[in-house]
């Protein structure tokens, strides 16, 4: 992802800056998605694996990146409080 874009992106709700998910975070997220255990903020089940994602620096919300485009819609965010063993960030 373009560094300039990453520098200006933030959570649309809290305005907290975001960073890319690291490999262990992405792996943990996709394992939970495969298990049917992940809900987005709107309460819908996240059905498809995430190839690339952004997480707020306070580690509260994940946003998927699809075809290089961040999906920064509040209802599409994935809250990390639903994970009991989410890895520590980079």
N, C-alpha and C positions, 0 to 999 in steps of 0.2 A: 504494500500500500504506500502511496505517495506520502512522504514525511510531511510535506506542507499541508496536505489534507488532514492527516492525523493530528497535527498541531492545532487545528481549529475545531475539530470535532469534539463534542461533549454530549453527555446524556441530555436529552431534550427536557427531562423533568427536573433533575437535580442540578444540571449544568456542570456536573463533575467531569473532568477530562477522561478520555478513554485511551487504552493501549491495546495492542494486539494480544490475543490469547496465546499463551505459550503452548508447547507440545503436550505437556502433562495436563494442562487445563482443558485443552481441546479433546484429548483422549478421554478424560473423565466425563466431560459433557456428552460426547458421542456414545459412550457406554451407557450412560443414564438414558439417553434418547432411545437407544436400541432396546432398553428394558421397558420402554413405555412410561417412564417415570418423570418426564419433564413437562412442565406447564409454562406457557408464556404468561405475561402479566394479565392478559385478558382472560386467562383461565382455560385456554385451549391447549390440547396436547400437542407438543412439538413432535412431528412425525418424521421429518427428514434430518439426516445427519448434517452437521455443520462442517464445511470445508475450511472456513476462515471466519474468525469472529473478533469482536472487540469487547473489552471488559472495562468497566469504570475503574479508575485507580483506587477507589475505596472497596472494590471487589464485590459490589452489591448487584450489578446488573450486567448481563451479557447481551450484545446485539450481534446478529449474524451479518456476514458480508456475503452477498450473492453476486457472482460475476464481477467482482471487484468493486461493487457498490454497497456501501454500508446501509443497512436497513435500520434507520434510527427512529422508527415509529414507537412511541411509548408502549402501545399495546403488544408490540412484537418483542419487547425485551424479555429476557429470561432471568428471573430473580435467583440469585445464588443461595438464598437462605433455605431453599428446598433440598439442597445437597448436604448430606451429613459429613462427607469426607472429601470435599472439594480441595484440590491441591493448593498449596501456598503459591502466590504469584512470583513472577520473576523480578 
